[in-house]
Amino acid sequence: MGIFKIEGGTPLKGEITPQGAKNEALQILCAVLLTGEKVKINNIPDIIDINKLITLLGNLGVKIQRNEPGSITFQADEVNVGYLETEAFKKEGGALRGSIMIVGPLLARFGKGYIPKPGGDKIGRRRLDTHFEGFINLGAKFRYNREDHFYGVESPKEGLKGTDMLLDEASVTGTANIVMAAVLANGTTTVYNAACEPYLQQLCKMLNSMGAKITGVGSNLLTIEGVESLGGCEHTILPDMIEIGSWIGLAAMTKSEITIKNVSWENLGLIPNTFRKLGITIEKRNDDIYIPAHKDGYEVKTDIDGSILTIADAPWPGFTPDLLSIVLVVATQAKGDVLIHQKMFESRLFFVDKLIDMGAKIMLCDPHRAVVMGHNFESQLKATTMSSPDIRAGISLLIAALSAKGTSTIQNIEQIDRGYERIDERLRAIGAKIVRA
């Protein structure tokens, strides 16, 4: 197991460019299975979860041609569907939650798709019902092996059939999976209560460039007119909004002057304004974000009636749950109090005990809510040894360590590497004292 050793308390300065979006890449890479023609994907992040998915695609028989860094051409003209029923696939697919999104494309193009119970972050229950109920609505037959937690769907001989469906939740991966299955179905499918995150919009735009007929992109009502086949295309992945939010939090906590390059402002939604509510100065400079050094700290803005500021997650265009851990850490040094309400995952706030050990004032009300009483930098966090429980908690603890007094050790950094590309190298480039061991 690798560790990071971090000497905190040093202001950083410089420019940092966000990697390609992990959550978009997981969808886009699965979509290459929908055609036998070449699909070129640019701005692919070099992180553990994405590399695992690329390896899985290669084992399925997808041809992989690496171009310049971050650019790969895929061709799924000789897919070995039989690999899905091997023990090797059960182990490989179960190690990555994003592998669930290969099921829709495989079902649409080859008539069947299987997946073991996917792994991923230990942040609470993450149901798959939306995915499989969508496939069943399209006419697929579902089976589940309880002994080895193996899910399977198969289409009828006449193929999938378009239908109208109302999703029980606006699941991003569920919507993506259903859309990828529906693009090759017979007839028209409407998906209401669909997720409308920018990354889902990107998937729909890519599919349309391949010959799909999807309308309503960006809304919660998608209409998909099935086509017989899809062709190749070239697609560029957006910058990662979660990483952009992480850098905003890092700048504020370490009182650093940082410019975040090429952030795609139009796809950031509420992220900039949510950090502004914490008192953080964020300037738009063309397509960059400039954050000055907050030498005098940052003061939380209360609600109009003077009530404590509450920051809660919600489906897009609401605030993304992946950044609540960052907001919580940033709030520990704000002037004022903040209520963090994590609605979607019941285990995501349990890392706060590590921040309390560092001297943060946090009251965990229940698995979903925590009140943070900011220090206003009057009491610096103390260095400690801690372990990263998941990707987002891991980067939050790293930010806390970079702001703390003394040398901290973070264990289980593979969790951070799952979502952040060469993070230690990129942090050292702007002055961070961080060593991988």
N, C-alpha and C positions, 0 to 999 in steps of 0.2 A: 504494500500500500504506500502510495506517495504522500508526502506532506509538503505544506508551504510553511516557511519561516518568514515572518513579516515583522520588520521593525517599524512601528507606527509613529505617528506624530509629526511626519514630514509633509509640508505642503507640496503639491505636485504642480506641474505647469507644462502646457503643450497642446498638441492636437492629437486626436484619436479618431480613427475611422471605424464605424460599426461593421461587424461581419454581416454576411447574408443571414436572413431570418431562418432560424431553426424550424419554427412551426410551419412556415411556408414550404421549406425544403422537403419536409416529411411528406406533405401532400403531393408536391410537384413530382418528386422522384417516383412515387407510386403510380402516377399518371402515365409514365412512359410505357407501362404494361398494356395500355389501351391501343397501341399501334405497332405494326411491324416495321415502320419507317424510322429513320433516324430522328432523335430529339436531342437538341443541344441545350444544356442548362448552364447558365453563368451565375457567378457570385454564390457558389455553393460553400457553406461554412465547413471548415476542416475540424470537425468535432466528433467525439466518440459516437453519439447517437446517429448522426448522419452517415458516418463511415460504416457503422454496423448495417444500416439499411442498404447502402451501396453493395456491401459484401453479400447480403441476402439476395439482392437482385442478380448479382453475378452468379450465385449458386443456383438460381432459377433458370439460368441460361441467357440472361440479358448480356449482350456484348457491351463492353465498357471501354471507351477510348478517352484517355485523359489528354486534354489540350493544355492550354496555359493554366497556371494555378487558379483554382476555383471554377474551372470550366471543364465539363465532361459531356461527351456525346454518348447517348445510350441507343441501343437498337434491340428491341424485343421481338425479333423475327423467328427465333428458335427457342421459345420458352418450354422448359421441361416441367409440365404441371405435375408429373408424378413425384417430383421432389417434395411437394406439399405433404405427402403421406409418409415421409421418412422420419426416423428418430432425430437425425441431424437438424431437420427443419423445426421439429418441436422444440429443440433446445435453443436454436438460433432465434426463432420467432418469438419465443417466450421471454427473451432477454430485452426486448425493445417494444415499448407501448405503441410507437408509431407504425409497427408492422401490421396493425389492424387494418390500415388503409390500403393494403394490397388486395384485400378481399373483394372490394367493389369492382376494381378493374378486371381481376381474374374472373369473377362471376360474369361480368358483362361480355368479355371477349372469349372465354374458354368454357363458360357454363358451370364452373364450380370454383369454390374458394374455401380454403381451410386456414385456421389459425389457432395456435395454443393460446391460453390465457396470457395476455401481454403483461410484461413487467413495467418498469418505469419508476417514477418517484413514489415514495411511501408517504403520500399526503392525504390518505383517506380513501374511501370507496369511490371508484370511478367506473360507473356502469357502462355496459356495452349494448343495452337494450335498444337504444335509438338506432344503432347501426343495423341490427338484425331485424327489427320490426320494419325498417325501411325496405330491406331486401325481400322480406316476406310479402309486403304490400306490392312489390314488383312481380310477385309470382314465384319467388324462390322457395324451395323446401329447406327447412332448418333442422339441424340435428346437433345435439350437444352430448359429448361423452363425459360424464361426471367423474369417472375414475382418473382420467388424465387431463381434465379441463380443456378438452379439444372441441372447438366450434367448427361447424361446417355448413355451407349453403350450396345448393345446386339448383340450376334453372330448369324449367320444364323443357321438353323437346322442342316446343315451338318458340322458346326463348322468353326473355323477360318482357313484360307488358307494362306500358305506361299507365299511370294511375294518379289520382289526387291523394295527397297525404298531408296530415297535420302532425308535425313532430311533437313528441311529448316534452322535449327540451331543445333549446337552441344550441345543440352540440356542434362544435366546429368540426371535429373529426367525423362525427356522425353525418353531418351535412355533406362533407367532402366525399365520404364513402358512397352515400346515396346518389349524389350527382354523378360520380364516375360510373356507377352502375347504370344509371338512367340514360346516359348519353347514347348508349348503343341498344336501348330497349325499343320495342315496337310501340309506336304511338307517342303520345304526349304525357309527360309527368309534371305535376305541379307540387312543389314542396313549400308548405306554409310553416311559419315559425322557424325558417331556415336561419342559420348563423350568417352574419354579414360582415365578419371581420375582413380587413384588407387582404389577409392571406387567402381567405376563401374567394374573395373577388379576383385575386391573382390567378387562382386555379381555374376559375370560370373563364377568364380572359385567355388563358393558355389553351384550354379545351376548345374555345371558339376559334382560335387561330389554327387549330388542328382540324377544324371542320364541324365541330359540334354546333348546336343551335340552342343557346341558353340566353334567356332574357330575364330582366329583373335583377341583374347583377348589382349588388350593393344594397338591395332591399331584403326584407325577410320573406318575400314571396318569389320563388324562382320557378320559371317555366322552362322545361327541357323537352324539346322536340327531338325524338330519337333519330339517329342516322345509321346507315349501314356500316360505315367504317370511318376511321380517323386517319389523318396523315401526320407527317412529321412537322416540326416547328423549331424555333429557337426562342428561349425564354430566359429572362434575367430576374433573379430573386431580389425582393426588396431588402433594404437594410433592416436589421433586427430591432424592433421597437423596444423589446425587453432589455436588450443590451444598452440601448440609448438611455432608457430610464435608469439603468444601473450606473452609467457614467454621470448622469445628473446627480444622483445620490452621492456618488463618490466625491464629486467636486465640492458639494456642500459640506459633507462631513469632514473633509480634510482641509477646508478653507483654501481650495485650489482654484487657479485660473485655468480653465480648460475649454477648448473649442472642439465640439463634436461635429465631424465633417459629414456632409451629404446624408442628411437624416430622413429625407422624403417627408417634409413637414405635413403635406396634405394627408398622410397616412398615420399621423401620431394621435389623432383624436384628442381625448381629454388629458393625455399624459403631461404636456407642458403646464396646463392650468392647474392640475392637481398638485404638482410640485410647487407652483407659485402660491398655492394656498398655505403651504408650509413656510412661506416667506422667502423662498429661493428666487433669485433674480435670473431670468432666462431671456436672452435676447436672440431674436431671429436675424441672422445675417446671411442673406440669400438663402441657400438651402442648408446652412449650418446653424448649430446652436452654440452660442457663446455664454459661458457662465463665469462671471468675475469672482475673484477671491472674496469669500464672505468673512472678512476679518472681524466684523462686529457681530457675527452670527446671523440668525434668521428668525423672524417672529411669526408664529402661527396666526393666521387670520381666523377669527371666530365667525360663526354664522351671524346673519343680520340682527337677530334678536339677542346676541351675546352668548348663545349656547356653545358648548364645546364642539370643535370641528370634528365631524365624523367622515372618515374616508372608507368607502365600501366598494367591493368589486361588483361587477354586473356584466352581462353579455354586451358585446359591442353594439352601440357606440359608448357603452359605459366603461368604467376604468377596469383594466385587465387584472385578473387575480394574480398573475405572475409577477406583478410589481408591488403587491402589498407588503411583502417581506422587506423590500427596499425602503418603502415609505416608513415602515415601522422603525427601522434602524435610523433613518434620517431624523425621525421625530424624537429620538432619545437625546439629541443635542439642540433641539429647537427651543425657542422661548415660548412656552405655552403647553397646553395639553391637547392630546389627540386621541380619539376613539377609533381604533382600527377594527373594522367588521369584515371578516373573511367568511362570506356566505357559502361559497361553493365547495370548499374542502375542509373537512373537520379536523385534520391533523396538521395543517400547515403552520399554525402558530406555536406549535410545541417547542420550537427552537428558542423561544424567548428566555428559557431558563439559562441559556448560555450568555445572553446579553445581560441578564440580571447578575450573573457571576462577574461580569465585567464592570458592574456598578450602575447599570441602567435602572431607571425607575419605571417598572412596568407592572401593571396588575392584570393578570390573565383572568378575565371574568368567567369564561367558559371556553370550550374548544373553538368557538368562532369569533370571540371578541376580546380585545385587549386595550386597556387604557395606558397610554404612554405619557409620562410626566417629564417634559424636557428639562435638561440640565442648563440650557443656554450656555454651554461650554464652561460653566463655572466649576464643573467637576468632570475631568477628563476620564474616559473609559480606561480601564486597566487591562493590560495584556494578560492573556491566559492561554491554556491549551484546550482546544475544542475539536469536534468532529463534524463534518458536513453531512447533514441528513438527506438533503436533496439539492437539486441544482440551484433553486432560487434562495433557499436558506443559506446555502453554501456561499453564494456571492455576497449575500447580506453580511454574513460573518466576516468575510474577507474585507468588506468596506469598514466594518467596525474595527477590525484589527489594524487597518491602515490609519485609522484616526486615533487609536489607543496609545497610551504611554507605555513604552517597553516593547519587548519582543514576544509575539504570539506565535503559536503553532496551530495549524489547521490540518487535521488528519482526514483521511477518506476523500482526498481532493479529486478522485476520479469522478465524483458526483459533479464537481464544478466543470471538469473537462468535458462532461457530456454536453454542456450547453454553451461553453465559452472557449473560443479559439485562441490558443497560445496566450492565455491571459497574463501569465507572469512576464513574458517577453514584452507584451504591449504596455503593461504597467511600468516596467523598468524604463521603457522609452520615454515616459513622462516624469521620471524621477522617483518612482516607488522603490522601496528597499524590500524586495521580495525574492526569496530563493526557493527553488524546487529541489527537494531532496528525496 
